[in-house]
Amino acid sequence: MDMIDGVLKQGLLAGMTDDQQAAVLGLVEVREIKENAMLLEEGTPSLAIYVTWEGRFAIFKRRSSDQAPAMPIAVYNERGMVFGEVSFLYGGNCTATVRALDHGKVLVITHADMDRLKAEYPEVGALVLRNIVALLGLKLVRTVETITDSLVLGRIARLLAKEVVSATQHVRDERAFEALAAFRA
């Protein structure tokens, strides 16, 4: 498998020389994932960062307001998508659950891998962390765009609903007037 492709060079390996890329990929484990396997579980400690290589992975999030089942919020089906990075970076629990929708492969970087990378190649470790933060920033931008789009669509839907109610009321008023006129005739 040729792991250094354009997708990784623009994401996790962005701005790295060939030697730096090789240092990172020397640590990366390529893991086969079975269909429906859970890679991360919301509320549990994060053990690694995952980078999609093959397959589709669904991200589920529980609503904090109730105990309803987790809702799907995204599907990662492109090479180079990163997940597990939020809890990996801040050392907390996973913020979402990730399941494989079909057979796939992921690249895995554990805490121990990252510690070894930072110790052996500090500048490369810094670049990897910078790139993970940049990828997280892109996710944030996309999330804000999605929320904004949803708010705009919600406003449009409310305006359309008002227009439908107004038009319905107008039709009712005309029918009532016609019925009154017919009664008087």
C-alpha positions in Angstrom: 0.0 0.0 0.0 1.4 3.4 -1.0 0.6 5.3 2.2 2.1 8.6 1.1 -0.5 9.9 -1.2 -1.8 13.4 -2.0 -4.6 13.2 0.6 -2.2 12.5 3.5 0.3 15.1 2.1 -2.5 17.7 2.3 -3.7 16.5 5.8 -1.8 14.7 8.4 1.6 15.0 6.6 1.2 18.5 5.3 4.4 20.6 5.2 6.7 17.6 5.8 9.8 16.5 3.9 10.0 13.0 2.7 12.2 12.0 5.7 9.7 13.5 8.1 6.8 11.7 6.4 8.7 8.4 6.6 9.3 9.0 10.4 5.5 9.4 10.9 4.6 6.5 8.7 7.1 4.3 10.5 5.0 4.6 13.6 1.6 4.3 12.0 -0.2 1.0 12.4 -2.5 0.0 9.5 -5.5 -1.7 11.1 -8.1 -3.8 9.3 -11.6 -3.0 10.5 -14.5 -5.3 10.3 -18.0 -4.1 9.3 -19.9 -2.7 12.3 -16.8 -2.6 14.5 -16.7 0.2 17.1 -13.5 2.2 17.0 -14.4 4.8 19.6 -17.1 5.0 22.2 -18.4 8.2 23.5 -17.5 8.8 27.1 -14.6 6.4 27.2 -10.9 7.3 27.2 -9.2 7.9 23.9 -6.5 5.6 23.0 -5.5 6.8 19.5 -6.0 9.0 16.6 -7.5 7.3 13.5 -7.1 8.3 9.9 -9.4 6.7 7.4 -7.8 4.8 4.6 -10.5 2.6 3.1 -14.2 2.1 4.0 -16.9 4.2 5.5 -17.2 5.2 9.2 -20.2 6.7 10.9 -19.9 9.1 13.8 -22.7 9.0 16.4 -23.4 11.6 19.2 -25.7 11.3 22.2 -27.8 14.3 23.0 -26.8 15.6 26.4 -30.4 16.4 27.3 -31.7 12.8 27.5 -30.8 9.2 27.4 -32.0 8.7 23.8 -29.8 6.5 21.5 -26.9 8.2 19.8 -27.8 10.0 16.6 -25.6 9.7 13.4 -24.0 13.1 12.8 -21.6 12.3 10.0 -20.1 9.7 7.7 -16.5 9.6 6.8 -16.0 8.0 3.4 -12.9 9.7 2.1 -9.3 8.8 2.6 -7.5 11.0 5.1 -10.4 11.9 7.4 -9.2 12.1 11.0 -11.2 11.1 14.1 -10.4 10.6 17.8 -8.3 13.8 17.7 -10.3 15.9 20.1 -10.1 13.6 23.1 -6.5 12.5 22.1 -5.4 16.1 22.2 -7.0 17.2 25.5 -6.7 13.8 27.2 -10.3 13.5 28.0 -13.0 11.0 27.0 -14.2 10.5 23.4 -16.8 13.0 22.4 -18.5 10.7 19.9 -18.8 7.0 18.9 -17.4 5.8 15.7 -18.5 2.6 13.9 -17.4 1.0 10.6 -20.2 0.8 8.2 -18.3 -1.7 6.1 -15.0 -3.5 6.0 -12.2 -0.9 6.0 -8.7 0.2 7.0 -7.5 3.0 9.2 -4.1 4.3 10.1 -3.7 4.4 13.9 -1.4 6.7 16.0 -1.4 5.9 19.7 -0.3 8.1 22.6 2.8 5.9 22.9 3.5 6.4 19.2 3.1 10.2 19.5 5.4 10.3 22.6 8.0 8.3 20.8 7.7 10.6 17.7 8.1 13.7 19.9 11.1 12.2 21.7 12.9 11.0 18.6 11.9 13.7 16.1 10.5 16.7 18.1 10.1 18.9 15.0 8.1 16.1 13.3 5.9 15.6 16.4 5.2 19.3 16.4 4.2 19.2 12.7 1.9 16.3 13.3 0.2 18.1 16.2 -0.1 21.3 14.1 -1.7 19.3 11.2 -4.1 17.6 13.6 -5.1 21.0 15.0 -5.5 22.3 11.4 -7.7 19.4 10.5 -9.8 20.0 13.6 -10.1 23.6 12.6 -11.5 22.6 9.2 -14.1 20.4 11.0 -15.1 23.4 13.1 -15.5 25.6 10.0 -17.6 22.9 8.3 -19.7 22.6 11.5 -20.3 26.3 11.7 -21.3 26.4 8.0 -23.7 23.5 8.6 -25.3 25.2 11.6 -25.5 28.5 9.7 -27.1 26.7 6.7 -29.6 25.0 9.0 -30.5 28.3 10.6 -31.0 29.9 7.3 -33.1 27.0 6.0 -35.1 27.1 9.3 -35.9 30.8 8.7 -36.9 30.1 5.1 -39.1 27.3 6.3 -40.8 29.5 8.9 -41.4 32.3 6.3 -42.9 29.7 3.9 -45.1 28.3 6.6 -46.3 31.8 7.4 -47.1 32.4 3.8 -49.0 29.1 3.5 -51.0 29.9 6.7 -51.7 33.4 5.3 -52.8 32.0 1.9 -54.9 29.3 3.6 -56.6 32.0 5.7 -57.2 34.1 2.6 -58.8 31.2 0.8 -61.0 30.4 3.9 -62.1 34.1 4.1 -63.0 34.1 0.3 -65.0 30.8 0.7 -66.8 32.2 3.7 -67.6 35.4 1.8 -68.9 33.3 -1.2 -70.9 31.1 1.1 -72.4 34.2 2.8 -73.2 35.7 -0.6 -74.8 32.4 -1.8 -76.9 32.2 1.4 -78.2 35.8 0.9 -79.1 35.1 -2.7 
